[in-house]
Amino acid sequence: MRKLVGFTIKIFNLMNRMINKVDFPEKVDITLSVASGVESVLKKELLRLGYPSAPAVNGAITFSGDLSAVARCNLNLRTADRVYIKLAEFTALTFDDLFDGVKEIEWERYIDINGRVLVNGKCVKSKLFSISDCQKIVKKSIATRLCSQYKISRLVESGNEYSIEFSIFKDVATILLNTSGAGLHKRGYRDLVGIAPIKETLASALLLMSDYYYQKPFLDPFCGSGTMAIECAKIALNIAGGMGRNFAFNDWKGFDKKYFDLALTEALDNEKRDRKVEIFASDIDKKAVSLATRHAERAGLKGKIQFSRCDVKDVYVPFKDGTIVTNPPYGERVYDKLEAEECYKGLRKSFDKLDNWSLFLITSEKRFEKIFGKKCDRERKMYNSNKECRFYYYYKDREKN
Ligand SMILES: C[S@@+](CC[C@H](N)C(=O)[O-])C[C@H]1O[C@@H](n2cnc3c(N)ncnc32)[C@H](O)[C@@H]1O
């Protein structure tokens, strides 16, 4: 009997040790991945959240913060792609270097005994170039460390997912833990796909680059599934970018729930849902208008956006000034070049009637200014789904042109 009790206590202690091992460090390095062309907007967002400016290197911004910063960045940032915890950076010229460097990481502080480990990565300009081999090495190294720490012979992998990303660039390996899960552009409101939708993160970036602020009327005359108008309403009403969605870290045992709860309370306190906003969105396609309306409702924005079916050439909004930010057809996929040209000419017709409005438009059509018949005040190179585009600025002071 005494033997049995002793054995039970031993098992209990072991289990307890295993369960309690996961305990994220308070201070971490946080890496935000960001699309090319959007870095400066993300930096401004970070400053607004109270984090210092850090340089953007190879599509990522890294700064040191605490776990509350991980939660706040995930919930609030509108333009970051993902939020990672950077776990290590070391030189990896051989598979052994990679294995040893990964094994040094205290994985038991992050991944619980039942954790499912997913590994993805990339190798660029490095001696180690086989992604699949590196993937296997990284996974094996993590498993070796966890098995030795948890005193188990193999990983069970029946629990929550931990997505690890490695990047080997010029022989330097960076190991990241993805705290977001699905990309942050997946806000959750867009459940059905429209015609060539723009990523929510890019839509937000374009809006934040424009001269829009909540007291101005806004219009997207090519609204499609409603992304631009919905992101605009979220900015106007100060609704956090990721409000309503789940993040990978929400499921992790070692990531204290208090950090997310605090971030959520703060974000909810900051909301200004009763602001009066004038946000207009239209599209020639009836199905697009009903899709956009559905998505706005799913985003909790019922009644905040005025949707209508309208050809761009007939669009009119009864306000003297305002901002248009739009993603028209490019003439490459669903619509051909000629149809896209008609859209740009139609937009020009309406723009001329919209007295003192500014216009911000993204397209891959290099002849846009010529077709539109007006030189822009400024343009910026951007990428939309890896397609090189230009973002054209037409400020409201038309005298400048
Ligand atoms: C690139 S999509 C916009 C996608 C949108 N930004 C989104 O995230 O779903 C272009 C949209 O322009 C609309 N469109 C095409 N010709 C139009 C016209 N003459 N007037 C108004 N909308 C038009 C299409 O129906 C399509 O929804």
The ligand as a MOL file (V3000), in Angstrom:
LIG
                    3D

  0  0  0     0  0            999 V3000
M  V30 BEGIN CTAB
M  V30 COUNTS 27 29 0 0 0
M  V30 BEGIN ATOM
M  V30 1 C -10.4230 44.8280 -57.2840 0
M  V30 2 S -12.1040 44.6750 -56.9250 0 CHG=1
M  V30 3 C -12.2460 45.4930 -55.3860 0
M  V30 4 C -11.9940 44.5520 -54.2600 0
M  V30 5 C -12.2050 45.1480 -52.8960 0
M  V30 6 N -11.2070 46.1320 -52.5530 0
M  V30 7 C -12.2350 44.0270 -51.8580 0
M  V30 8 O -11.4120 44.0080 -50.9460 0
M  V30 9 O -13.0650 43.1300 -52.0020 0 CHG=-1
M  V30 10 C -12.8220 45.8230 -58.0280 0
M  V30 11 C -14.3170 45.9900 -57.8940 0
M  V30 12 O -14.7270 46.9610 -58.8540 0
M  V30 13 C -16.0460 46.6580 -59.2410 0
M  V30 14 N -16.3360 47.3640 -60.5210 0
M  V30 15 C -15.9680 47.0110 -61.7890 0
M  V30 16 N -16.4180 47.9210 -62.6640 0
M  V30 17 C -17.0600 48.8760 -61.9520 0
M  V30 18 C -17.7230 50.0890 -62.2830 0
M  V30 19 N -17.8280 50.4820 -63.5530 0
M  V30 20 N -18.2730 50.8180 -61.2990 0
M  V30 21 C -18.1800 50.4070 -59.9960 0
M  V30 22 N -17.5870 49.2570 -59.6190 0
M  V30 23 C -17.0290 48.5170 -60.5860 0
M  V30 24 C -16.0720 45.1530 -59.3390 0
M  V30 25 O -17.3770 44.6560 -59.2280 0
M  V30 26 C -15.1460 44.7420 -58.1750 0
M  V30 27 O -15.9020 44.4270 -57.0380 0
M  V30 END ATOM
M  V30 BEGIN BOND
M  V30 1 1 1 2
M  V30 2 1 2 3
M  V30 3 1 2 10
M  V30 4 1 3 4
M  V30 5 1 4 5
M  V30 6 1 5 6
M  V30 7 1 5 7
M  V30 8 2 7 8
M  V30 9 1 7 9
M  V30 10 1 10 11
M  V30 11 1 11 12
M  V30 12 1 11 26
M  V30 13 1 12 13
M  V30 14 1 13 14
M  V30 15 1 13 24
M  V30 16 1 14 15
M  V30 17 1 14 23
M  V30 18 2 15 16
M  V30 19 1 16 17
M  V30 20 1 17 18
M  V30 21 2 17 23
M  V30 22 1 18 19
M  V30 23 2 18 20
M  V30 24 1 20 21
M  V30 25 2 21 22
M  V30 26 1 22 23
M  V30 27 1 24 25
M  V30 28 1 24 26
M  V30 29 1 26 27
M  V30 END BOND
M  V30 END CTAB
M  END
